[in-house]
Amino acid sequence: MPGTNLTREEAQERARLLTVDAYEVDLDLSGAQEGGTYRSVTTVRFDSAEAGAETFIDLVAPAVHDIVLNGKDLDIAAVFRDSRITLKHLRAGANELKVVADCSYTNTGEGLHRFVDPVDEQAYLYTQFEVPDARRVFASFEQPDLKATFRFTVKAPSGWTVISNSPTPEPKDDVWSFEPTPRISTYITALIAGPYHSVHSSYEKDGQSVPLGIYCRPSLAEYLDADEIFAVTRQGFDWFQEKFDYAYPFAKYDQLFVPEFNAGAMENAGAVTIRDQYVFRSKVTDAAYETRAETILHELAHMWFGDLVTMEWWNDLWLNESFATYTSIACQADAEGSKWPHSWTTFANSMKTWAYRQDQLPSTHPIMADIQDLDDVLVNFDGITYAKGASVLKQLVAYVGKDAFFQGVQAYFKAHAFGNTRLSDLLGALEETSGRDLRTWSKAWLETAGINILRPEIETDADGHVTSFTVLQEAPALPAGAKGEPTLRPHRIAIGCYDLDAAGKLVRTDRIELDVDGERTTVPFPSGTARPAVVLLNDDDLSYAKVRLDEESLRVVTEHLGDFAESLPRALSWASAWDMTRDGELATRDYLALVLSGIGKESDIGVVQSLHRQVKMALDLYAAPEWREAGLNQWTEATLAHLRAAEPAGDHQLAWARAFAATARSPLHLDVLQS
């Protein structure tokens, strides 16, 4: 059954009427090895603000056996239709409902997913409830602002392990009785069951002790690098607790690598599920480990932003995901001992290029989408919600200042712990700590679609001294079919000035940070200063905008792109060149020449792999048809040359091998590939 579509108005009315206290959910999964259905018994206690009121509870089930409201048996045929049970004549104050049903295992990643491992022929179960799929496992008021406590009791086959949001108890006669959770939303409750392999440790600091667990199928156990995963997790605990000034809010923290997961991971409170492709069974580059670490930290950040404090309605899904993305990457960049201090370089070359691409399609939309119902939510798990949202959140941090941002976040967590909020609650806290008026900022950035372009306009005298410096801002027309109007926005940016040093490296010699607003912004550049070799707008990648290089900077970058001493300005220059190619301002053959001249000096493997993808896309889609084959042959020969020159068994060798495999075309190339 698909489940009835819940509207925002229905959710608001139900939230006005009800306060939910507690759920007790009893599941009989003893027949899970065979599949089919399982018995689900839900008892929910809730208060009604009005006597005699009517509402509904959600349930997707092939069969319902009993519905008892305040001790009275209800006529199932009369009250249960599609995925809703109508509840009439509520008492003012306390009510109790009991629902007995048969629910179905799924293989779609919705509700209780069941997978049989072909290696050991054992069944493995896990839940996935975001957005509205707790109702596939137990009767629930399925919306994020009706929080409650949850007590799960599960009967499972002998030899299985059952994991939930609360610490795992010792089973009695194969029955696992969990302690009640804190007040959380339905969509972040979880049950994972099966003969899973596990590794356990703990996070210990200043008297705090949090049990940690990592789980996977036994057939993947030999590949599970638990020590590495624990190390990233502890790093996240250290950084988030310091920045948020709020202790981890749950009793334990398990990470479960599960099969056939249809997303990256899910932030179930204290029981995060992660796609088990992240248990690497063959060699991958460091970029894959960095991506996995970002996913681990993203879900850990959600324990505070999303689980402790939860959006009132799905309009703020973008904020939930953007906050977790921004803070996970900031943790990688700043945390002591991090293996990936260059994570903002990766962000600029992967997450941000995804955002730019999505924001130039007819399907673009404002970051803060108007979510009228559950169907609207499902089409907003996209590059605008995640990637553009995180990019704009990074701009917000620059706009209010990093210290003021985290001070506001700390006040926000303390004020709203285990409650629900709107965007205005966070912005209000940030206005208090920063002194900035964020209403205009929010309207320009969050309620409009599209992307701005920033260009430098630099004039010099006969001696090469800068006489004027202006930043030009453009708002290109939105793609055909997209809703809205082009918008100029306020940008807080840094401008980097780079010159070649004695060793031939491009190093930053000056940095100017300022607000850019409107079509023209004058840059306070010291009079009589010699023009730098390269002027890089949006240095440090603080804002969300496409950046162009002036003619002189482009000439120097074309000759010396690989010579930037730091990875981030290199990444921003690569991104600018790619944007120019995509927008038809730089020919594909010139983009290929630029990549071939600089990629050999690029140390960041994530950037190298992004360039591989972009060159192939440019050649396949943007090159002049009469030159395309020549360009592809030139690229293929280059991939083979770099492959042969790469350090044996290193990341670059593996990346170039894959790039060569993706473009090999002649009989000679295919012979090399086959051998």
Buried (B, 14 or more C-beta within 10 A) or exposed (E): EEBBBBBBEBBBEBBEBBBBBBBBBBBBBBBBBEEEBBBBBBBBBBBBEEEEBEBBBBBBBEEBEEBBBEEEEBEBEEBBEEBBBBBEEBBEEEBBBBBBBBBBBBEEBBBBBBBBBEEEEBBBBBBBBBBBBBBBBBBBBBBBBBBBBBBBBBBBBEEBBBBBBBBBBEBEEBBBBBEBBBBBBBBBBBBBBBBBBBBEBBBEEEEEEBBBBBBBBBBBBEEBBBEBBBBBBBBBBBBBBEBBBBEBBBBBBBBBBBBBBEEBBBBBBBBBBBBBEBBBEEEBBBBBBBBBBBBBBBBBBBBBBBBBBBBBBBBBBBBBBBBBBBBBBBBBBBBEEBBBEBBBBBBBBBBBBBBBBBBBBEBBBBBBBEBBBBEBBEEBBBBBBBBBBBBBBBBBBBBBBEEBBBBBBBBBBEEBBEBBBBBEBBBBBBBEBBEBEBEEBBBBBBBBBBBBBBBBEBEBEEEEBBEEBBBBBBBEEBBEEBEEEBBBBBBBBBBBBBBBEEEEBBBBEBEBEBEBBEEEBEBEBEEEBEBBBBBBBBBBBBBBBBBBBBEBBBEBBBBBBBBBEBBBBBBBBBBBBBBBBBEEEBBBBEBBBBBBBBBBEBEBBBBBBBBBEBBBBBBEEBBEEEBBEEBBBBBBBBBBBBBEEBEEEEBBBBBBBBBBEEBBEEEEBEEBEEE
